[in-house]
């Protein structure tokens, strides 16, 4: 029987919105049950009119437990998944496959394919993410150089590759070659003098504005989810939250293109954080090719955890660091099997990127360095000082950036994202061009700061004063007095440090792809290089001091300023993100030196301690709280003595708890309950009087099941009874057929008593990934606690606005 006036949120629309590849706006779905009349209408009293279409006057009773309904067991947008139910579904599926594999050869082959599909998926994710990362690196390098000039032999060559292939390039002037022309040379014919400088300046600013305008326009028009870093949202998704479209194909396409544009514009941002988002998009899209990952949200999140490791692997060329990053910083549920698969996927991605060789140096990153001099115990003091600086900078940056982002959300500034990006880009380009260290890309800046000066280096940082009795040892040079060029470079770096510290605060969080790893590392690398050069000059002029005696003799290579830059980069990145183990491993993989792990560990731990003393949240947790995502931070301790009855709903001033009885409600009454409330699910009890708990049923499952029954089961009308019991009692011959919905009910909902301490309840929610928990007293239902209730309670205890938790 067709029922046209039942519900505006039809099963078809629910099903079509269930794909992560669809892009949606952040808005809740609405249900309309204003019309509950059936066609044809029936009286309230049981009559014979509803049985005319049945077989011999007895319609067939559909049991949804035996015949699964498409869409049941899925989740609406901006809701939390039920980890317990998803893992139970996967265990049932695995048992079924294992039992069937013994029956036939074909079933055995399907069982082997099911077991192998996870590794095949990891292979595909690694290949796809590695290929995209290689394309992003090559494109960003070329477009960054495009701001300064173009290669006449082929416009697709960047500056370095153009001069590599030139036969007229000399070693002394290897950055200059006839094939590469600056914009001033192309437009006015020469590259020297004030007019040429102004022409190059204008072209630099114009290209930067063009790239940033294109990036923000594409994000705004096609994929609003492609902005930002993506790591706060990925952490929330991995904790079980549903954000449809955030990992879809449009987001992947636009994020990949606009990431290249944003990095090339010269803004103070990096590509490392967005690469994690890109890799997770690859993982999510490829999950739709495999049934067991497409139909199970918990299994899909295992793939996304591995994809996050792939993102860091291709961003830093650090496969092991990527796995540890996913484990330490991003993942909510990380079983041992996911660890192995993450390692395999990160390996494949790194191999793919190495095969592409985007930088032409057989390395996976632009700033790979090797140091040749050992560090000494006395140097732990400046390393710890860098850790203190990194912690202070991290705490300052988080507070300043969150304050700016909150101002963007609450004022008219947020209504003009394109204008904001253009203004920040113009300020960045105008201030960056005069200083050679801010004009170059941030990755190149870090590479130069990490560099250990050798015989072949022509950098201004390595242009020390000449000493007549110099003793050479391989490619290393002893400590030498700083020349005028080095002092000038120090002043430029000091100005670059102030500029980077301030401009990064307003850049991170704009409506373009923007990572935080590289800008944070740049701030620390500049500070570290400044301190390293200072220590180097101190050791040169005062080698007879007590702290230098015994290990720093005249003419020796005592201090490595590049090592200080690397330690400072790790300290500042650790202060902002609060990463520890994974950060040290990433930096170790960058340098390839085991002997520098102790300085990195000392600076990273000091940075974390100082930053935690000034503010408990890392940048990603702060943005999660700013956006109101329902993320239950596993690192945050709950130390207050409250009980479940203090947090549960309904409270004394609230209306009674909305419940469904197991055998006493009609279709119309259930529809009215759904229309009048916005809850994600309802407890099922024996009766209104007893309040004895039977189970829990989700709102979405009810909507889909009732509409499916109306379409497929004859005679179902508004007066039809709904049963959640195991056996349906005999119905009078003049009553419409009932609905048996026991199959969609959770028969084992998690319950606690009203006197359960809240610290235990919070631990249960964290470790089991619950979305709700029912509260009972002597077996009678009292109320319900959801993840949102816990987050609101924790916000109240911390004197924060509880209404900042926006989603269910």
N, C-alpha and C positions, 0 to 999 in steps of 0.2 A: 504493500500500500504506500502510495507516495504522500509525503507530508511536507508541504511547502513552507509552512510558517514556523518551523521548529526553532531554527538557530542560525544566526547570521555567520557564526564561526563554524562553517561546515567541515565535515571530515576531509573533503577535498582540499580546502584551504589549509587545514592543519597539516595535511600530508605534504602539500607543496612547500610549506614553510619549514619542513623538517630537514632540508638539505643545507649543509654548511656552506654550500657554494653560492647561496642566494645572499645578496647584500640587503640588509634591512636597516631601518632607522631605529634608534633606541626609543621604543614606544611599546607599551603593554597592549596585548590583544584584548579586545572587548567582546563580550558575549551579549546577545540580545534574545531574551526569552519573553519578550512582550506578548508574543502570540503563541499560545500553547494549544489552540484548537486543532483538532485532527480533521482530516478530510477522508471520508465523511465524518461529521461530528457524532459523538455518542453521548448518551445520557450518563449521569453519574451512576445510576443504578445498573446492575448487571443485566443486560438484555441479550437478545439473540442476534442483533444486527451485526455484531462484529465477527460472526462465525461463518458467514456465507461463503467466504473464499477458501475455507479450510477443506481438508480431505475428510469426507464423511462428517463434516461439521466439527472436526477436532483439528485445530491448527497444530503444526509441528512446533514443539518447544525447542528452541536453539540453546545449546549449552556452550557458552564461550570458553569453558575450560577445555572442551574437546576440539573446538574449531577456532583457532586463534584469529583475531581480528587485526588486519593491517593498521598500524599506527598505535595500537595499545602497547604500552611499555616505553614509548618515546617521551620526549620532554618538550615543553614549550620554551620559547626564547626567554632569556634572562631568568632561568630557574636553575636550581642545583640538582645534579644527578644523585641518585641513590646508589652509592658505591656497593652496599651490601647486596642489593637486588641485582645489580649488573654482574658482580662476581658470581653470584648464585646462578644466574642465567648462563654464564660462560662455563661453569662446572657442569651444569645439566647438558649443555651442548657437547662438551667434551666426553661425558659418559655415554651419550647417545652414539657419537662417532666411534668410540672405542668398542662398544657392544656390537655395532653393525659391521665393524671391520673384520669380525670373525665369521661373518655369514657369506661373503662373496669376495672375489678378487677385486672387482670394481670398487666395492666399499673400502677395501684395504688401500687401494690406490688413492681414493679420496681422503682417507685418513692420513696417508703420508703427505699428500699435498697440503692438507690443513696444518700439519706440523711444520712443513717447510715454508709455508706462506709468509710467516713472520720474518724469516731471514731474507726471503726474496723481496719483501717490502722494504727492509732496511737497505738492501742493495740499491733499489730504485731511488730511495730517498737520498742516499749518499751521492749517487751519480747525478741526479737532477740538481741538488743543492750545490754540489761542487762545480757543475757547469755554469749555473747562474752566477755563482760567486766569481768565477773566472771572467765572465762577461762584464760583471759590474766593475771589477778591478781594472780591466783594460779600458773600458769606456770612461770611467772616472778619471783615469790618468790622462787620457787623450783630451777630454773636455776641460780638465784643469789647465793643461798647457795651451789650450785654444784661447784662453783669456789673454795670453801674452804674445801669441804669434801663430804662424801656420807653416807647415812644411810644403815647399814648392814642388818637391818631387812626388808627393802624395799627401793630400790633406788628411788622410786617415792615420798618418804617423804622428806620434807624440814627439816632443823635443828630443828625448834621449834616443829613440829608435831612428829618428831622422838623421841625427849626427853620427850614429853608429855606422850607418851605411854610406856615409860621405867619405870620399877618398881625399878630400882636402882638409880634413879635420886634424889639427895638431894636438899633441898631448898637453902642451901648456894651455891651449885655448880649446879644450875638448867640449866646452859648453857652447862654443860659437862655431858655426859652420855655414857655408854659403847657402845650403839648402833650406835652412831655417831662417825665416824673416819675421821680425817683430812687426806689429801693426803700424808703427811709425815708419818703418822702412817701406812697407807696402803702400802707405797712403801719401807720405810726403817725400819719400826717397832717401831719408837718412835716419840714423838712430842716436845721434848725439845732439846735445843742446837742450835748452828749455822747452822749445816747441815739441820736440820728439818725446820728451818726458811727459808733457801734458797730454799728448796724443795717446801714448801708451796707458797713461793714468785713466783717461776717459774710456778707452776701449775695455780696460780691465773692469771698471765699474759697470759699464753697459752690459758686458757679457754676464757679470754676476747677477745683475737685476733681471736679465732675460731668463737665465737658468732658474732662478728662484721663483719668478712669476710663473713660468711654465710648470714647475713642480707643484706649487700651491694650487694652481688652477686645475691641474689634473686630479689632485687629491680631492678637492672640493667638488668637482663635477662627477667623478666616476667612483671613487672609493674613499669615503670619509674615514674608514678604519685604517687607511694606509699611513696615517700621520703618526708622529711620535716614535718612540723606541719600540714599543710593542711588548717589552718584557713584563711590565706590570699586568697587562691584560693576559699574557700567556701564563703567568703565575696563577692568576685567578682561574683561567680555564683549566689548568692542570689540577687545581684543587676541586674541580667538579662543576664549575659554573658554565652555563651555556651562553655563548654570544654568537648567534648565527651570522654568518658572513664575515666574521673577523679573520677566518683562515680560509676564505674562499678564493676562487680563481681570479676574480676581478681585483681583490686586494693584492694577490700575488703579482699580477701584471703591473698594476699601477705602482705598487711599492718598489718593485724592481726598477722601473723606469725613473720614478721620481727620486729614488735613492741616489742614482747616478747624478741627476740634476742638482740635488741638494748638496752633495759632497763637492761637485764641481763649482758651485757658486762661491765657494770660499767661506761659507758660514762656519762658525765654531761648533761643528758636530762631526760625528763619525759614522761609519757604516756598520760597525760591529754589532750593536744592539739590533738594528733593523735586519741584519743578516740572520739573526735567531728567528725573527718573525717570518722572514722569507722561507727559511728551512722548515718551520712549523707549517706554513701554508703548503709546501710541497708534501709534507707528511700527511696532512689532512686530506688533500685532494687525492693522493694515491691510496689512502685508506678506503675510498669509495670503490676501488677495484677489487677489494677483498671482502667477502661477505662477513666474516667473523669480526672484522674491525669496523665495517660500515654499520652493523646492527648492534654494536655494544660500545657504549660511551666509555666505560672503564678501560677496555682493551685499546680503544683509540687513543686514550691519554697516555698509555704506555708508549705508543708510537710517537706521540708528540714530545714526550720526555727525551726519547732518543733523537728526535729531530732538533731539539734545543741544543743537544751536545754537538750535532752536526754543524749547527750555525756557528758556534764558537770555534769549532775545528777549522772551518774554512775562513773565519774572520782573522784568526791569529796563527793559523798553521799549527795548532796545538791540539791534536786528537785526544790525548789523555786529559789535558786541561779542560777540554770541552765536556768530557764525560763527568769529571769532578764538578764542573760548573753546574751541569744539569742536576747532579745529586745534591750539591750544597745550596744552590741559590734558587733554582726554578721549580724542581719537581716536588709534588706533594706525596705521591705514591711511587716508590722506586724499588720494585722487587729485584732479586738477583738476576732473573732472566732479562729484565730490561737493561741491567748493567752490561751484560754480555752483548746484547744487540746494539746498545748505544756505542759500545767500543767498536763493533764491526762497522756500523754506519759511519762513525767518525773516521775510521780508517779508510773506507771507500771514498768518502768526500775529500779527505786530504790527498789521497792518491790521484783522484780526478783533477783536483786543482793543481797538483804538481805536474800532471801531464800537460795541462794547458799552459803552465809556466807564464802567468800573466805579467810578471815583472822582468822576465828575461834574464834572471840571475839564478835560476834553478832553486829558488827559495819560495816559500809559501806566503811570505809577508815582505813588505817593503823595508822594514827596519830590523832585519836580521843582523846581529852583530856577534863578534867573537872578541873576548878580552884575553890578553896574554899574561898579564901581571897578577900575582896573587894579592889578596887583601890581607890586612894585618889586624890584630886584635884591637889596637887603639882606634881603628876606624869605626868600630861599633858605636862609638859615641856620636860622630856625625850621622851615622845611619839611623840611630835612634832619634836624633834631632829631626831628621827628615820624616820619620814616622810621626813625630809630634806635629810637625807642620801639616802632614797629610791628614791627620785626624782633625785638626782645627779647620783646615780648608774644607774637608768633607762636611763637617757639621755646619759651617757657614754657608756652604753652597746649598745644602738641603733646605735650610731655613729660608734663605733668600729666594731660591727657585720656587718653593712651595708658596711663599707669600706672593710672588709675582704671578704664579699660575692661579692662585685663588683670586687675585685681583682681576685676572683675565676672565675668570668664570663669572664673577659677580658684578662686573662693570661693563660699560659699552665697548671696552677694548675687545672683548670676545666676539662682538658682532662684526668685526672687520678683520678677519684672519688674513686676507690677501694684503691689505694695507699694512698690517703689522709685520708680515714677512718682508714686504718691500722696504719698509723703513729700517728694519734691523739689518737687512742685506746692504742697503745704501750706507748705513753707519759703519758696518763691518768693512766694506770694500774701501770706503774713503779713508778710514783710519789704518787699514792693513797695508795698503800699497806702499807708503813711504818706507816702511820697515821691512827689510828683506826677510826677516824671520817670521813675520806674520803674513807676508805676501805668498810665500810658498805654502803648499798644502800641509796640513797638520801631520800627516804621515811622513812626509819628507822632513819636516822640522824634527820630529822625534828621531828619525833615522840619523840626522846630522848630530843631534844632541847625544845619542847613544854611541856615536862613533868614537873609536879609540884612535887618536891622531897617529898617523904613520908617515913614512917617507913620501908617499905618493899623494897625500891629502893637500888640496889647495884651498880648503875652507878657511874663512876668516878666523874661525875659532881655533884653527891649528897653526896660524901664522905667528909663531913665537919668535922671540929675538934669537939671532944666530949666536952660537957660542963656538969659539975656535977649537977648544979641546974636547969636542963632542965625541963620544964613543957609541958606535952603532951596534945594535944587537938585533939582527934579523930586520924586521920591518918596524920594530918598536923604537921609540926615541926616549931618552932620559928626560927627567923634569928640567924645564928651561924657564928662564924669566919671560914674563908676558910682555909682548910688544904693544905698540899703540893700537894695532889692529885688534888684538885680543881685548884690550880695555874698551875699545869702541863696540866690539861684539857684546861685551858684558852689559854695557849701557842699553844696547838694543834689546838684549834678552830681558833685562829688567823691565823695560817698557812693554815688551811683549807679554811678560808675566802678568802685569797689571791689566793689560788689555784682555787677555784670555780669561782671567778670573772674573772680570765684570761682564763681558759680552756673552760668556757661556750661560750665565744665570738667566738671561732673557731669551736665549736661543733655544734651550732645551724645553720642549713642550709646545712649540709652535706647530701649526697645522701642515707640517712637512715631515718626512722621515728624518729622525734625528737621534743619533746614538750618543752615548755619554762616555764610552770607554776612551776613545782617542782624545777628546778635549781634556779629560781628567788626567790622562797620562802625560799630555803636553804640559799642563801646569806643573805637575810633579817633576817632569824631565827638565824643564827650565830651571826650577828651584834647585834641583840636584846638580845640574851642570854649574850653576853659579857657585854653589857650595864646594863642588869638586875643584873648580879652578882656584877658589880661595884656599882650600887645603893644599893644593899643589904648590901655590906660591909661598904659602907658609912653610911647607917642608923644604922648599928650595932655599929660601933666605934664612931659615932658622933650623937647619938640619942638626945643629948641635944641641937643641933643646932635649930635655929628658924624654919627652914622648916620642921623639924621632930617633933617638940613639939606638943603635943595634940593628935597625932594619932599613933606615933611609940615609945612606951615605951619599956624598956629593957625586953627581954623575949617574945616579941610579934612577930607574923608572919606579918611583915609589907610589905615586897616587895616579889613579885612572879616573879622570873626571867623567868619562862615559859611564862607568859603573855607578857613580853617584846619581847620574841622570836616570839610570835604570831603576835604582832603588827608590828614588823620589817618585818616579812614575808609578811604581807598585804601591807606594805609600798613599799617594793621592787617590788612586783608583780604589784602594781598599777603604779609605776614609769615606768615600762617597757611597760605595756599594756594600761595604762590610764583608766583602769576600776575604777568605783567608787561605785555606788549603789550595783551592782551585786557582787562585790568583798567583800563588808562589809557583805552582806547576806550569801555568801558562807563561810566566816570565822566564822560568827555567828553560822551557821549550823554545822560547824566542832566542835565547842566547846560546844554548847548547853547552853551558858550563855548570857542572855539578858543584864546583867549589864556591859558587856565589849564592847557594841556597840559604846559608845561615844569615848573611846580610839581608836578603829578601824576607826571610821569616821574621827577623828582629824588627825590621821597619813595618812589615804588614801587621804584626800583632800589636806593636805600639800604636800604630794608626787606628786599629780597631778599638783598643782600650780607650784612647783619648776621645775618639768620636762617640763611642758608647757613653762615656761620661758626660758628654755635652748634649746628647740626644740619642734615644734608643733605636730610632728607625733609620734604615737605609733609604736611599733615594727611591727604590722601587716600592717598598712598603709605604713610604710617605705618599706616593702618587696613587697607590691602591686606596688608601684611606681618603685622599682628596676626592677621588672619583666615586667613592661610596660603594665599591665592590664588596660583596660578601666573602671576604677572605679571612679565614681564621688562622692567624699567624702561628705556626708551630713553635717558633722561638720565644714567643711572649708567654710569660708565666702568669697564672691566675692565683693570687694569694689571698683573696678576700673570703671571709666566712659567711657565705650566703647559701641558701638551700634552693632546691628545685622549685619549691612552692613560691619563692620570692620572684622568680623569673617567668614562670609559666603563664600562659594565657588560657582562659580569661582571668583578669584580675577582678577585684571586688566591685569596681565601678564599671566593668565591661558587661555587655550582654552575654547570655549563656553561650556555652560552646556549641558550635554548629556540628551536629552529628547526624548519622544515618542509621536507622534501625535495620536489623538484618532481614525482617520479613513483614514490616508493617507500613511501608511507604510505597506510594504509587509513582509512576513515571512523572506525572505533573508535579508532585511534591518535590521530587529530586531536582527537576528542572528549575523550579522556583528557588530552591536552596542554592543552586549553582548561579542563578541570575542575580540573587540578592547578596551574594558574597563574592569575595575575590581570593579566597583561600586556594592553595594548591592541592589540597586534599582534605578528606573528612574521615574521622574515626567511625567505625561501624560497631554498634553496641547491640546487646540482646533486645533491650527495650528502653523506652524513655524512663521508666520507673527504676529498673535495676541498674542501668548504666554499666553493666558488665561488658568488658571489652571483648570484641570478636576479631577485629582486624582493622586495616586502614586501606582506603581506596583513593587513588589520585583523581583530581578533577578532570584532567585531560582524558584519562582512560574512561571515565564516566561519559563524557561528552561523545567520544568516538563510539563507544559501545552502544549507547542508546540510539544514536543516529544509524549505526549499522544495523541494529535490530529492527528499526522502523523500515529500513530499506529491504531487508532480506527475510524478515520473519513476518508472516501474514498475521494481521489482526492486532498488532501492537498499537495501543492508543494511550492517551493520557491517563486513563483509569487502570491501565495494566499495573499489576503489582510487581515490585522488584524484590527478588530473593537473593540473599547472600548465604543461605543455608546450604548444607550438603545435599539434603533431600527436599524436594518441593512437595508440599502437601497437596492432596487432590483439590481441584478447583470446582466450584459449582458449574453446571453446564451452561449457564447463561452469563458467565464472566469472560472478559477478554483474556487471551493467553498471557501468562506472566513472563517476566524476564529473569533468567538465571544468570547472575553476574558474579558468582563466586570465583570464577577464574581470573578476574582482574583484581581481586582483593589480596592484599598482603596479609597472610594468616599469622605471620610472626613479626609484627612491628616491635621495634625496640621500646621497652618501657623502663621507667625508673619510678621509685616511690617518691612521695612528696617531700620526704626528709633526706633525700640524697644530697650530699654536699655538691655545690656547683663546680668546684675544682675537679671532681670526678666526672661530672656531666661534660665539662669542657674537654677533658681528656678523651672521653668516649667519642665525642663529635670529631675530634682531631684524628684519632687513630682508626676509627671505623668509617669516617667520611659520611656521617649521617646528615640527612637534610631535615629530619624532624625526629622528635622523641616524645612519646606519650607519658603522662604522669598519672599514676594511680595511687589509690589509698585503699588497702584491704581488698584489692581486686577491682574496685570501682574506678571508672575513669574520672579524673579531676580536670585535666587540662593538657596542653601541648606546649612543647618548647621547640622552636625552629632555630636554625643557624642565625637568622636575622635577630631573633630575640636575644641570643647570647651576645652577638656583636653590639646590640644596643645597650645591653646591661654592662658590658665592658667599657663602652664609651661613656656611660653615665658615671661609672666608678672613676674613670680617668678625667672627669670633668670636661668631656667633649660633648658636642651636640649629638644626641642619639639619632636624630632624624637625618644625619648625614649618610646613614646606611640606606642606599636608594633602592636596592634590588632585593628580591626574595631569595 
